[in-house]
């Protein structure tokens, strides 16, 4: 979702389990010093939920509690629309064919490597969109793969 919103993403996406979580996404701090930054961050916090909902994967909302808590904190702080509205917006974004395709492609990459750097994630999305070649993807994978 961050990549579709032109939010800088230089962190990692990982399915390596840790204490208290099954996987994690980390990124540089999203600029929440403005209302626009807070709006971007709320969408990012509900993105995992939205991707699963768009793919019709049945997860309990409790699975996203910490993300929803962070989103709600920003919603309260900036007096934004309610969490349910943001979740619907995110699901609408993630339900587009190009986003479903990108999420599937990125999921395959993560299942192969378990951890993907942000630069490689961005290239995977560009490749799924047809704006990057297989050669571009291979070069990026050589440069940014953790394996």
Residue pairs with C-beta under 8 A, 6 or more apart in sequence:
1 43
1 44
1 47
1 50
1 51
1 90
1 93
1 94
1 99
2 8
2 9
2 27
2 30
2 40
2 44
2 47
3 9
3 102
3 121
3 122
3 125
4 93
4 99
4 102
4 125
5 40
5 43
5 44
7 30
7 40
7 44
8 27
8 28
9 27
9 28
9 118
9 121
9 122
10 27
10 28
10 117
10 118
10 119
11 25
11 26
11 27
11 28
11 117
11 118
12 24
12 25
12 26
12 115
12 116
12 117
12 118
13 23
13 24
13 25
13 106
13 110
13 115
13 116
13 118
13 121
14 23
14 24
14 25
14 26
14 110
14 114
14 115
14 116
15 22
15 23
15 110
15 111
15 114
15 115
16 23
16 24
16 114
16 115
17 23
18 24
25 48
27 44
27 118
30 37
30 40
30 41
30 44
31 37
31 40
32 38
32 41
32 74
35 78
35 80
38 74
38 77
38 78
38 80
39 78
39 80
41 70
41 71
41 74
42 71
42 74
42 75
42 80
42 86
43 86
43 89
43 90
43 93
45 67
45 68
45 70
45 71
45 74
46 64
46 67
46 68
46 71
46 83
46 86
46 87
46 90
47 90
47 94
48 64
48 67
49 59
49 61
49 64
49 67
49 68
49 87
49 90
49 91
50 87
50 90
50 91
50 93
50 94
51 94
51 103
52 59
53 87
53 91
53 94
54 91
54 94
54 95
54 99
54 100
54 103
55 100
55 103
61 68
68 83
71 83
71 86
72 83
74 80
75 81
75 82
75 83
75 86
80 86
93 99
94 100
94 103
98 128
98 129
101 128
101 129
102 124
102 125
102 128
102 129
104 128
105 124
105 125
105 127
105 128
106 116
106 121
106 124
106 125
106 128
109 116
109 120
109 121
109 124
110 116
113 145
113 146
113 147
115 146
116 124
116 146
117 144
117 146
119 140
119 143
119 144
120 140
120 141
120 144
120 145
123 132
123 136
123 137
123 140
123 141
123 144
124 137
126 132
126 136
127 133
127 134
127 136
127 137
132 140
